[in-house]
Amino acid sequence: MSSFMAKAETVERNWYVIDAAGKPLGRTAVKAATILRGKHRPEFTPHVDCGEFVIIINADKAILTGRKLEQKYYCRHSGYIGGLKKIQYKEMMEERPEMAMELAVKRMLPDNTIGRKSMTRLHVYSGAEHGHEAQKPVVID
């Protein structure tokens, strides 16, 4: 008996909607990363991009548990001396909640070509409206 190996040409991709309102940011990101990678499918193959499309709505209403709003920072570095930039998550959730959700999902995906391709299938919106009704997305709880 041989093992089944998925092929990139035969993968059918569905659309899913995840509502982040009132749910922890990390829990929502885990669901999205799992679907983007394709690990929820029985025909998952690690070296093939089996993932599907994900729409996250109400990213501005996602919550951070504990004191993460005050204590957690997003850091990046320009590469120059003294080039460290820190943004507090309280500030990020007020100004750009989509960025906070995208960063959480991106860091849960592998750092290779499959992970980068998977990120192109993620759509994050701060409000409840999205422009993907024509794709007939399935709502996930």
N, C-alpha and C positions, 0 to 999 in steps of 0.2 A: 504494500500500500504506500503510495507516495503522498507527500505533504502538499497542500494547496499553497500556491504562491500567487498573490494578487499581481496584476499587471496595471500599470498606470493608465493604459488606454481603456481598460474595461471598467474602471472605477466610476460608479455613478454617485454624483455629489448632490446631497440634499441641503436645504437651508433650515436653520434652527434659530429661534429667538429665545434669548435668556433675559428675563426681567430682573435687574439688580436692585430694585427698590426694597429697602429694608433688610437686605441680606449682606453679610460680610463680603468685602471686596475680594478677599482671598478665596473664599468658597466659590464665588461666581467665576473667578479666573480659572480655578481648577476645572470646573465643568467645561468652560470654553476651550481650554488647552487640550483636554481629553478629546473633545469632538474635532478640533482642528487637526490633531495628530491622527485621528482615526482609530484610537485604541478602544473605542466602544463597539467596534464592529467585529463580528466573528472572523472575518477574513483579513484581519490586520496583519500586515507584513512589515517588519521594521525598516527594510531598505526601500520601500515603495511609499509614495505619498498617497495615503488612503483617506485623508481627512476631508471634512465637509465645511460648508460655509456657516459662519456664526454671526448673528446680529445681537449685540448687547444694548438694551435700552435702559433708560433711567440710571445712567452711570453716576449722575450727580446725587442720587438718593441712596447710593451704596454706603454702608457704614464701616467704620474701622473700630474694632473692639478695643477695650482697655484705654490706655492713654496714648495710643499710636498717633493720633492727630497732633499732639504736642511733641512727642518724643521721636517719631520716625522722620527721617530725612531721605530725600532722593539726592544722591551725589553724582556729579560727573566732573571730569577733569579735562582741561583743554590740551594738556601735554606740556604746557609751559610752567615755569616756576611760579608758584602762587596762583595757579589756574584752577583751583578747586571751587566748584560752584555747588552750594547746598540749598535745597528748597524744602521747606517744611511741608509735610503732607496736608496740614490744615490749609495752608496757602494754595497748594496744588489742587485740592478738592474744591476750593472756592473758585479758582480761576480756570483750570483745565481738568475737570474730572475724567474726561476721555483719555487723557494722557496717563493718568494714574492707573486706569484699568488696562490700557494697552501695555504699559510697562510690566504690570503684574503677569499678564498672559505671556508676553514675550520672554520673560525670564523663566517660565515654566516649559518652554519649548526647547528642543535641542538647538545648539549653536552650529548649525550646518545648513546646507542648501534646502533640506526638507523643512527645517524650522523657518527659514526666511520665506519660502514659498507659502507655508501655512499662514504666516502673518498677513499675507495679501488677501486672504479670505476672511479676515476679521473686520467687522464694521461695528464701531462703538458710537453711540449717540447719548447725549446727556439728557434729552427729553424722551417722551414716550412715542414720538412719531419717527418713522423711518421710511425710506422710499423704496422698499423692496417687497411690496405687496404682490407684485407680478410674479415673483418666484414662489409664491405660496409657502412661506416658511411655517414650520411646525413649532409651536410654543412648548418650551420645556419648563417645568417647575423647579 
